[in-house]
C-alpha cells in the first residue's frame, strides 16, 4: 500500500495499491466523501497509465489542482 500526501486540496492523503500496473484500493483521507468514494470505485482495476492520463490537470473550482489531479501526481511519482 502506498500513501501520497496531497497539496492544495481538501483530502490530506491518498492511499492506493498498484498490482501489475493496475490501480486498486484507492482511499482518499478527508475531502468530499461521496465523490471520492465514487471515483475510487470507478478507477478500481484500471491501468495506472490510463488513470494518470485521464485525471492529470483536472482542477477543483478556483484551485490549481484537485483530488483527481493529486491522484495522477501520486501515480506518476510512484513509477
HELIX and SHEET records of a PDB file:
HELIX    1   1 UNK A   33  UNK A   43  1                                  11    
HELIX    2   2 UNK A   48  UNK A   55  1                                   8    
HELIX    3   3 UNK A   67  UNK A   77  1                                  11    
SHEET    1   A 3 UNK A   2  UNK A   5  0                                        
SHEET    2   A 3 UNK A  13  UNK A  19 -1                                        
SHEET    3   A 3 UNK A  22  UNK A  29 -1                                        
END                                                                             
